[in-house]
Amino acid sequence: MIEERAEILKSIAHPTRITIIETLRAGEKCVCDIIEEIGLEQSNTSQHLSILKKSGILDCRKEGARVVYWVCYPEIHDMMKVLDGILLNNAEKKSKLLQRVRK
């Protein structure tokens, strides 16, 4: 179970892949829309999508020439919220520490 957790976290642990997950927060999107939103080339975006799909975080289907992706588990978005909370907490701690040092 630990190895599987590590694999999922490794697959997410890239700014572009986090951006893709955030882009899909509102629901499924065509690759063309994802590319437009994140501003990367198609080949680069496809590589990141493939990593996320291989880890089971994303899935896709073909609709004619279009490929539509979505996040398989909404819990991924919950995990991102937890991470945001940790970041905010850390920032507040650092800010309080700086205020004490400056006094």
BATOR-235517 format. One record per atom (N, C-alpha, C): x, y, z; atom name; residue in one letter. Coordinates in steps of 0.001 Angstrom, whole numbers, plus 500000, padded with zeros to 6 digits. Example, Ala and Ser with C-alpha at 12.3 -4.5 7.8 and 13.67 -1.06 7.14 Angstrom:
<rs>
        X        Y        Z    a   r
   513190   494310   507800    N   A
   512300   495500   507800   CA   A
   513200   496700   507800    C   A
   512850   497750   507080    N   S
   513670   498940   507140   CA   S
   512900   500030   507870    C   S
</rs>
This chain:
<rs>
        X        Y        Z    a   r
   500818   498811   500000    N   M
   500000   500000   500000   CA   M
   500871   501266   500000    C   M
   501999   501233   500700    N   I
   502876   502407   500762   CA   I
   503456   502716   499391    C   I
   503875   501691   498680    N   E
   504446   501889   497336   CA   E
   503406   502496   496393    C   E
   502175   502020   496478    N   E
   501105   502535   495628   CA   E
   500812   504002   495941    C   E
   500829   504339   497228    N   R
   500649   505746   497611   CA   R
   501751   506607   497015    C   R
   502968   506118   497140    N   A
   504119   506863   496613   CA   A
   503994   507066   495106    C   A
   503526   506056   494396    N   E
   503363   506169   492942   CA   E
   502326   507229   492574    C   E
   501223   507246   493302    N   I
   500193   508262   493031   CA   I
   500738   509651   493325    C   I
   501405   509800   494470    N   L
   501958   511110   494811   CA   L
   503023   511552   493807    C   L
   503844   510609   493336    N   K
   504845   510950   492316   CA   K
   504178   511407   491031    C   K
   503080   510777   490670    N   S
   502417   511146   489422   CA   S
   501799   512538   489507    C   S
   501420   512960   490688    N   I
   500844   514290   490875   CA   I
   501934   515355   491030    C   I
   503090   514958   491512    N   A
   504136   515877   491962   CA   A
   504851   516612   490829    C   A
   504106   517338   490045    N   H
   504665   518184   488996   CA   H
   503713   519354   488805    C   H
   504238   520570   488721    N   P
   503353   521733   488586   CA   P
   502359   521630   487430    C   P
   502789   521096   486306    N   T
   501883   520976   485163   CA   T
   500757   520000   485461    C   T
   501071   518894   486114    N   R
   500028   517902   486412   CA   R
   499055   518432   487460    C   R
   499556   519199   488413    N   I
   498654   519831   489382   CA   I
   497748   520823   488662    C   I
   498311   521561   487716    N   T
   497520   522520   486935   CA   T
   496441   521800   486132    C   T
   496786   520662   485551    N   I
   495795   519878   484794   CA   I
   494669   519435   485716    C   I
   495014   518931   486886    N   I
   493990   518496   487845   CA   I
   493090   519671   488224    C   I
   493687   520821   488473    N   E
   492896   522014   488816   CA   E
   492007   522431   487643    C   E
   492514   522303   486427    N   T
   491741   522640   485230   CA   T
   490505   521752   485110    C   T
   490628   520519   485571    N   L
   489523   519562   485482   CA   L
   488605   519592   486706    C   L
   488849   520520   487619    N   R
   488022   520618   488830   CA   R
   486546   520833   488477    C   R
   486283   521629   487448    N   A
   484900   521955   487069   CA   A
   484230   520826   486276    C   A
   485008   519841   485862    N   G
   484430   518730   485101   CA   G
   485303   518348   483928    C   G
   484813   517427   483153    N   E
   485595   516889   482036   CA   E
   485842   517943   480967    C   E
   486988   517761   480268    N   K
   487355   518688   479205   CA   K
   488097   517950   478105    C   K
   487955   518493   476914    N   C
   488687   517998   475759   CA   C
   490159   518394   475901    C   C
   491031   517582   475353    N   V
   492461   517888   475373   CA   V
   492720   519283   474805    C   V
   492022   519650   473752    N   C
   492234   520962   473137   CA   C
   491960   522095   474121    C   C
   490954   521929   474977    N   D
   490646   522939   475993   CA   D
   491692   522951   477099    C   D
   492161   521780   477477    N   I
   493207   521696   478505   CA   I
   494474   522382   478012    C   I
   494858   522097   476768    N   I
   496054   522711   476178   CA   I
   495927   524226   476190    C   I
   494785   524711   475792    N   E
   494557   526160   475741   CA   E
   494658   526779   477141    C   E
   494093   526117   478127    N   E
   494089   526662   479486   CA   E
   495456   526643   480136    C   E
   496237   525592   479905    N   I
   497536   525523   480586   CA   I
   498666   526117   479761    C   I
   498438   526314   478472    N   G
   499411   527009   477638   CA   G
   500653   526221   477265    C   G
   500543   524912   477191    N   L
   501674   524085   476763   CA   L
   501393   523487   475395    C   L
   502442   522963   474776    N   E
   502283   522296   473491   CA   E
   501523   520983   473682    C   E
   500911   520532   472610    N   Q
   500097   519322   472642   CA   Q
   500907   518111   473098    C   Q
   502112   517944   472588    N   S
   502902   516755   472928   CA   S
   503272   516741   474407    C   S
   503644   517895   474938    N   N
   503996   517995   476350   CA   N
   502781   517722   477225    C   N
   501655   518325   476882    N   T
   500418   518120   477630   CA   T
   500014   516645   477589    C   T
   500107   516027   476433    N   S
   499746   514610   476293   CA   S
   500600   513718   477181    C   S
   501879   514034   477324    N   Q
   502751   513248   478202   CA   Q
   502265   513327   479649    C   Q
   501931   514525   480087    N   H
   501452   514695   481459   CA   H
   500100   514001   481664    C   H
   499220   514124   480690    N   L
   497925   513441   480778   CA   L
   498116   511927   480860    C   L
   499052   511410   480098    N   S
   499332   509977   480090   CA   S
   499806   509497   481459    C   S
   500662   510266   482108    N   I
   501156   509899   483441   CA   I
   499997   509872   484438    C   I
   499140   510885   484380    N   L
   497998   510936   485292   CA   L
   497002   509810   485018    C   L
   496837   509473   483750    N   K
   495920   508381   483392   CA   K
   496494   507037   483836    C   K
   497783   506836   483622    N   K
   498426   505579   483998   CA   K
   498335   505331   485505    C   K
   498373   506407   486293    N   S
   498295   506265   487750   CA   S
   496860   506099   488233    C   S
   495881   506244   487331    N   G
   494483   506062   487700   CA   G
   493794   507321   488194    C   G
   494484   508443   488121    N   I
   493891   509702   488579   CA   I
   492921   510243   487543    C   I
   493277   510115   486271    N   L
   492420   510563   485177   CA   L
   491949   509381   484352    C   L
   490862   509608   483631    N   D
   490422   508664   482613   CA   D
   489982   509491   481417    C   D
   489759   508820   480284    N   C
   489376   509556   479082   CA   C
   488503   508693   478186    C   C
   487890   509369   477229    N   R
   487127   508684   476191   CA   R
   487269   509489   474910    C   R
   487105   508796   473798    N   K
   487148   509466   472496   CA   K
   485742   509839   472081    C   K
   485629   511041   471555    N   E
   484372   511515   470959   CA   E
   484719   512000   469561    C   E
   484682   511093   468616    N   G
   485133   511424   467266   CA   G
   486634   511660   467287    C   G
   487051   512844   466863    N   A
   488473   513181   466859   CA   A
   488928   513743   468208    C   A
   487977   514046   469063    N   R
   488297   514655   470365   CA   R
   488548   513587   471425    C   R
   489449   513906   472362    N   V
   489665   513056   473531   CA   V
   489311   513887   474750    C   V
   488392   513361   475557    N   V
   487887   514073   476726   CA   V
   488436   513397   477985    C   V
   488979   514218   478888    N   Y
   489549   513721   480143   CA   Y
   488733   514201   481331    C   Y
   488804   513431   482421    N   W
   488179   513829   483678   CA   W
   488959   513199   484827    C   W
   488772   513766   486018    N   V
   489374   513231   487239   CA   V
   488484   512089   487721    C   V
   489080   510933   487943    N   C
   488313   509744   488346   CA   C
   487772   509834   489765    C   C
   488516   510474   490637    N   Y
   488136   510508   492051   CA   Y
   488094   511949   492552    C   Y
   486918   512435   492935    N   P
   486820   513806   493451   CA   P
   487676   514012   494705    C   P
   488054   512922   495353    N   E
   488906   513022   496540   CA   E
   490253   513668   496225    C   E
   490659   513609   494954    N   I
   491909   514282   494556   CA   I
   491785   515776   494818    C   I
   490621   516331   494526    N   H
   490409   517763   494777   CA   H
   490396   518044   496280    C   H
   489855   517122   497049    N   D
   489891   517260   498508   CA   D
   491339   517248   499009    C   D
   492142   516370   498422    N   M
   493553   516294   498792   CA   M
   494257   517619   498491    C   M
   493919   518244   497371    N   M
   494514   519531   497022   CA   M
   494108   520605   498041    C   M
   492865   520546   498501    N   K
   492408   521490   499529   CA   K
   493188   521292   500823    C   K
   493452   520038   501182    N   V
   494243   519752   502375   CA   V
   495645   520333   502211    C   V
   496242   520137   501050    N   L
   497569   520698   500786   CA   L
   497553   522217   500878    C   L
   496517   522844   500340    N   D
   496392   524301   500432   CA   D
   496313   524738   501890    C   D
   495592   523979   502701    N   G
   495497   524286   504124   CA   G
   496845   524186   504818    C   G
   497615   523177   504469    N   I
   498962   523013   505034   CA   I
   499840   524191   504622    C   I
   499772   524564   503361    N   L
   500573   525703   502880   CA   L
   500199   526989   503595    C   L
   498914   527208   503766    N   L
   498448   528407   504463   CA   L
   498902   528402   505922    C   L
   498775   527257   506551    N   N
   499207   527109   507937   CA   N
   500701   527397   508077    C   N
   501500   526838   507182    N   N
   502945   527074   507206   CA   N
   503270   528546   506996    C   N
   502563   529182   506077    N   A
   502798   530604   505805   CA   A
   502463   531447   507034    C   A
   501367   531102   507718    N   E
   500980   531836   508927   CA   E
   502017   531658   510029    C   E
   502529   530435   510189    N   K
   503564   530177   511192   CA   K
   504821   530997   510899    C   K
   505238   531018   509637    N   K
   506425   531781   509247   CA   K
   506217   533266   509465    C   K
   505020   533745   509158    N   S
   504701   535157   509340   CA   S
   504763   535533   510814    C   S
   504193   534704   511688    N   K
   504226   534967   513131   CA   K
   505655   534946   513650    C   K
   506445   534004   513145    N   L
   507840   533909   513555   CA   L
   508607   535163   513136    C   L
   508380   535634   511918    N   L
   509035   536851   511435   CA   L
   508626   538061   512269    C   L
   507352   538129   512641    N   Q
   506884   539246   513456   CA   Q
   507568   539246   514820    C   Q
   507761   538071   515403    N   R
   508454   537976   516692   CA   R
   509922   538361   516571    C   R
   510551   537956   515485    N   V
   511967   538269   515269   CA   V
   512149   539772   515082    C   V
   511245   540422   514404    N   R
   511341   541855   514110   CA   R
   511112   542716   515355    C   R
   510458   542162   516380    N   K
   510173   542944   517590   CA   K
   511375   542988   518409    C   K
</rs>
